[in-house]
Amino acid sequence: MMKSAYKGVALVMGLCIAGLVGALLTGFHFEKQLHETKERYTHECPMRLEEVRGFMQTWALGAGNAYPSDLGPVVLAFENMTPERRRARLHPLLCPGSEQDVSQGNIDASKSDYVYLNWQTRVTNGAVMSGDYPMLYDKRLSNHGGRGVYVMKVNGTVLWDAGARWLQSFAASNVSYEIKLPE
């Protein structure tokens, strides 16, 4: 009778240890995935902004240094993107952290995860535009878990803007430009 009680206790302890090991391994797995996702967004979103800026600059070079009024040239460049690539969110107008479902159709400028500001049409009356002005930025805070947005400045630098505070300050200091803040 005692032997069977010891076997039962040993079995229960073995199952508890196996469960604990399984839980730890699962925890490590999800922690690794979270770290990889964070690293991905840390690099991929700024790379997307740089890619979009490159398209806009290329367009401007071919149009006598006139930047396009919207993101249309980027849309056209990727008009025939395969559904697989759309599902994988490989379009430069989509933030890697986007929650949008665009798997069924082409991406138009309204579905972009980024706001584009064409300063050539905004700066008037001899005002001087600074390279520190925002050119592209995340449309939604949710793209990065509500923590902030990436901002591509006119001069090509990328800024992580925690809580979109830099953009809010810029918009407050430049009310006449009517800067749309991230949702």
C-alpha angles and dihedrals in degrees: 000000000000091000092056091048090052090048090051092049091046091050092050091047091048091051091048092051091047090050092049092049090048092050091049092049091048090049092050090048093053092043089054091049091049091051092048091049092050091049091047093053091043090061107022100054094053088046090054090050090050090049092051091047088052091054090049092049092048090051091049092051091055093045101053094271092305111138117219118261093234143003093281096116091057090049090051093048090058099033095121098045113149119251089242092059091046090052090050088052094235095146113115091228091063123079110227087239094053120136094199121122106223097147094113102050149023118280117250127192092265090060093052116122089216136073115222122203118197103202093187088072096036102049110074141155094048094300114157118236117218126219085232092070117110115256102172133008142159113285093210135039087213090072087078102031093273091293099112147293139266116243125200109203124211089253091058100254118134120220128194102220109199110214089354087273095142090053091046090052092046091050092048091051093046104040094153091065093060097221113199109226123217116272 
